[in-house]
Amino acid sequence: MTEQKNPRDGFRLITPMRVRYAECDLQGIVFNAHYLAFADVGLTEYMRALMAASGTQATGDMLGGFMQHFGGDNWVRHAEVDYRAPAKADDLLDIAVRITRFGRTSYALLVNILRGEELLNVVKLTYVWFDPATDQVAPVAAKFIEAVSDFEIIKPERAVVSV
C-alpha cells in the first residue's frame, strides 16, 4: 500500500487532542505508550460519530449504547506503532481514525497522529469482535459492518472467508 502525501486524506473522523504534561517523559516528549492511549481516544470518538451517523442516540454512557445498538464490542488483538516524530507537552494533535478492513471476527483500524500537517505516528490495531453476554469471540455484527461502510470515505476491504 502506498502512503498518501496528505496524511489526512481518506479520514472522515479527525478529532483534536492536546498533550498533557503528565503524558511526557523527562525529555519533555510524549512517552511512547501514550500513543496507544491516544489511538483509543480516537476510536472512542469514532464510535460516537458512527452512532450519531447511524441515527442512534446512546442511552446512558456511549459504550453501553454502542454494545446495545451493535450487539457486541471489541478487544485489541494486535497493535503496532510506527514512531516518526515526537509529540511534546501542550502540542495540539489531531487523531485521524478509519477502519480499513473486516475479517470474519475481526477488523483493522488505522490511526494517524498528526501535529498540523506533520505525521507523527501511525498506529495499526486489530480488534476482535465479541459477544458481551458470553465474553466469546463472535463474527463481526453485520449491522456494524454496514454502518462503518456507510460512514467511511474509503470503504473497508473485506476478507474472503470460507466457512
The 8 nearest C-alpha neighbors of each residue, nearest first, counted from 0:
[[1, 2, 3, 99, 4, 156, 109, 100],
 [2, 0, 3, 4, 6, 5, 8, 9],
 [1, 3, 0, 4, 6, 5, 8, 121],
 [2, 4, 5, 6, 1, 8, 7, 0],
 [3, 5, 6, 2, 8, 7, 1, 118],
 [4, 6, 7, 3, 8, 116, 2, 118],
 [5, 7, 8, 3, 4, 118, 111, 116],
 [8, 6, 5, 10, 9, 95, 111, 13],
 [9, 7, 5, 6, 10, 3, 4, 11],
 [8, 10, 152, 153, 7, 11, 151, 97],
 [11, 9, 12, 8, 7, 97, 95, 96],
 [10, 12, 152, 151, 9, 13, 97, 96],
 [13, 11, 10, 96, 95, 45, 14, 97],
 [14, 12, 95, 94, 93, 96, 11, 10],
 [13, 15, 94, 93, 12, 95, 41, 16],
 [16, 14, 93, 92, 94, 13, 91, 17],
 [15, 17, 92, 91, 93, 18, 14, 94],
 [16, 18, 91, 90, 89, 92, 19, 15],
 [19, 17, 89, 88, 90, 91, 16, 20],
 [20, 18, 21, 22, 88, 89, 17, 23],
 [19, 21, 88, 22, 23, 18, 89, 27],
 [20, 22, 19, 23, 24, 88, 18, 29],
 [23, 21, 20, 29, 19, 30, 33, 18],
 [24, 22, 29, 28, 30, 27, 21, 20],
 [23, 25, 30, 27, 26, 28, 29, 22],
 [24, 26, 27, 23, 28, 30, 29, 22],
 [25, 27, 24, 28, 23, 29, 87, 30],
 [28, 26, 23, 25, 24, 87, 88, 29],
 [29, 27, 87, 23, 26, 86, 24, 85],
 [28, 30, 23, 86, 22, 87, 31, 24],
 [29, 31, 23, 24, 32, 33, 22, 28],
 [30, 32, 33, 34, 29, 35, 82, 28],
 [33, 31, 34, 30, 35, 36, 29, 22],
 [34, 32, 36, 35, 31, 30, 37, 22],
 [33, 35, 37, 36, 32, 31, 38, 80],
 [36, 34, 38, 33, 37, 32, 39, 122],
 [35, 37, 33, 39, 34, 38, 40, 32],
 [38, 36, 34, 40, 39, 35, 33, 41],
 [39, 37, 41, 35, 36, 40, 34, 110],
 [38, 40, 36, 42, 41, 37, 43, 35],
 [41, 39, 37, 43, 38, 42, 36, 44],
 [40, 42, 38, 44, 39, 43, 94, 45],
 [43, 41, 45, 39, 44, 40, 46, 38],
 [42, 44, 40, 46, 45, 41, 39, 47],
 [43, 45, 47, 41, 42, 46, 48, 40],
 [46, 44, 42, 48, 43, 47, 49, 41],
 [45, 47, 49, 43, 44, 48, 42, 50],
 [46, 48, 44, 50, 45, 49, 43, 51],
 [49, 47, 51, 45, 46, 50, 52, 44],
 [50, 48, 46, 52, 51, 47, 45, 53],
 [49, 51, 53, 55, 47, 52, 48, 46],
 [50, 52, 48, 54, 53, 49, 55, 47],
 [53, 51, 49, 54, 50, 48, 150, 55],
 [52, 54, 50, 51, 55, 49, 146, 150],
 [55, 53, 51, 52, 50, 56, 49, 57],
 [56, 54, 50, 51, 53, 57, 52, 68],
 [55, 57, 58, 51, 54, 50, 64, 61],
 [58, 56, 64, 61, 59, 55, 60, 65],
 [57, 59, 64, 60, 56, 61, 63, 55],
 [58, 60, 57, 61, 64, 63, 62, 56],
 [59, 61, 63, 62, 64, 58, 57, 65],
 [60, 62, 64, 63, 57, 65, 59, 47],
 [63, 61, 65, 64, 60, 66, 57, 43],
 [64, 62, 66, 65, 61, 60, 67, 59],
 [63, 65, 57, 61, 67, 62, 66, 58],
 [64, 66, 62, 68, 63, 67, 69, 61],
 [67, 65, 71, 70, 63, 69, 64, 68],
 [66, 68, 64, 70, 65, 69, 63, 71],
 [69, 67, 65, 66, 70, 64, 55, 57],
 [68, 70, 66, 71, 67, 143, 65, 142],
 [71, 69, 66, 67, 68, 140, 130, 72],
 [72, 70, 130, 66, 129, 69, 131, 128],
 [71, 73, 129, 128, 66, 130, 131, 74],
 [72, 74, 128, 127, 129, 126, 75, 71],
 [75, 73, 126, 127, 76, 128, 72, 129],
 [74, 76, 126, 77, 125, 127, 73, 124],
 [75, 77, 126, 125, 74, 127, 78, 124],
 [76, 78, 125, 124, 75, 79, 126, 123],
 [79, 77, 124, 123, 125, 80, 76, 122],
 [80, 78, 123, 122, 124, 81, 77, 121],
 [79, 81, 122, 121, 82, 123, 78, 120],
 [80, 82, 121, 120, 83, 122, 79, 123],
 [83, 81, 120, 80, 84, 119, 121, 85],
 [82, 84, 119, 120, 81, 85, 118, 121],
 [85, 83, 119, 82, 86, 120, 118, 117],
 [86, 84, 28, 119, 87, 29, 83, 82],
 [85, 87, 29, 28, 90, 84, 119, 88],
 [88, 86, 28, 90, 29, 27, 89, 85],
 [87, 89, 20, 18, 90, 19, 23, 27],
 [88, 90, 18, 19, 17, 87, 91, 20],
 [91, 89, 18, 88, 87, 17, 92, 86],
 [90, 92, 17, 16, 89, 114, 18, 15],
 [93, 91, 114, 16, 113, 15, 17, 90],
 [92, 94, 15, 113, 14, 112, 13, 16],
 [93, 95, 112, 14, 13, 41, 111, 15],
 [96, 94, 13, 111, 110, 12, 10, 93],
 [97, 95, 110, 12, 109, 41, 10, 13],
 [98, 96, 109, 108, 10, 99, 110, 12],
 [97, 99, 108, 107, 100, 155, 109, 96],
 [98, 100, 155, 107, 108, 97, 156, 109],
 [101, 99, 156, 155, 107, 106, 157, 98],
 [102, 100, 106, 157, 105, 158, 156, 107],
 [101, 103, 158, 105, 104, 106, 157, 100],
 [102, 104, 138, 105, 139, 160, 101, 158],
 [105, 103, 138, 139, 128, 102, 127, 137],
 [106, 104, 127, 102, 126, 128, 103, 101],
 [105, 107, 101, 126, 100, 102, 125, 127],
 [108, 106, 125, 100, 99, 124, 98, 126],
 [107, 109, 98, 124, 123, 97, 99, 125],
 [110, 108, 123, 97, 96, 122, 98, 99],
 [109, 111, 96, 122, 95, 121, 38, 123],
 [112, 110, 121, 95, 120, 94, 113, 122],
 [113, 111, 94, 120, 119, 93, 118, 121],
 [114, 112, 118, 93, 119, 117, 92, 115],
 [115, 113, 92, 117, 116, 93, 91, 118],
 [114, 116, 117, 113, 92, 93, 91, 118],
 [115, 117, 114, 113, 118, 6, 5, 7],
 [118, 116, 114, 113, 115, 119, 6, 84],
 [117, 119, 113, 120, 112, 116, 6, 114],
 [120, 118, 84, 83, 113, 112, 117, 85],
 [119, 121, 82, 112, 83, 81, 118, 111],
 [120, 122, 111, 81, 110, 80, 112, 123],
 [121, 123, 80, 110, 79, 109, 81, 120],
 [124, 122, 109, 79, 108, 78, 110, 80],
 [125, 123, 78, 108, 77, 107, 126, 79],
 [124, 126, 107, 77, 76, 106, 75, 108],
 [127, 125, 75, 76, 74, 105, 106, 73],
 [128, 126, 105, 73, 74, 104, 76, 75],
 [127, 129, 73, 139, 104, 72, 137, 105],
 [130, 128, 136, 137, 135, 72, 71, 73],
 [129, 131, 71, 134, 132, 135, 133, 137],
 [132, 130, 134, 133, 71, 129, 72, 135],
 [131, 133, 130, 134, 135, 71, 129, 70],
 [132, 134, 135, 131, 130, 129, 136, 137],
 [135, 133, 131, 130, 132, 129, 136, 137],
 [136, 134, 133, 129, 130, 137, 131, 132],
 [135, 137, 129, 128, 130, 127, 134, 104],
 [138, 136, 129, 128, 104, 130, 135, 139],
 [139, 137, 104, 103, 140, 128, 136, 105],
 [140, 138, 104, 128, 103, 137, 141, 105],
 [139, 141, 143, 142, 138, 144, 69, 70],
 [140, 142, 144, 143, 145, 139, 138, 146],
 [141, 143, 145, 140, 144, 146, 69, 139],
 [144, 142, 146, 140, 141, 145, 69, 147],
 [145, 143, 141, 147, 146, 142, 148, 140],
 [144, 146, 148, 142, 143, 147, 141, 149],
 [147, 145, 143, 149, 148, 144, 150, 142],
 [148, 146, 150, 144, 149, 145, 151, 143],
 [149, 147, 145, 150, 146, 151, 154, 144],
 [148, 150, 146, 147, 151, 145, 154, 152],
 [151, 149, 147, 148, 146, 49, 152, 52],
 [152, 150, 153, 148, 154, 149, 147, 11],
 [151, 153, 9, 154, 11, 10, 150, 149],
 [154, 152, 151, 9, 155, 99, 10, 148],
 [153, 155, 148, 151, 152, 156, 99, 149],
 [156, 154, 99, 100, 98, 153, 157, 148],
 [157, 155, 100, 99, 101, 158, 154, 102],
 [158, 156, 101, 100, 102, 159, 155, 160],
 [159, 157, 102, 160, 101, 156, 100, 103],
 [158, 160, 157, 161, 102, 103, 101, 156],
 [159, 161, 158, 162, 103, 102, 157, 104],
 [162, 160, 159, 103, 158, 102, 157, 104],
 [161, 160, 103, 159, 138, 102, 158, 104]]
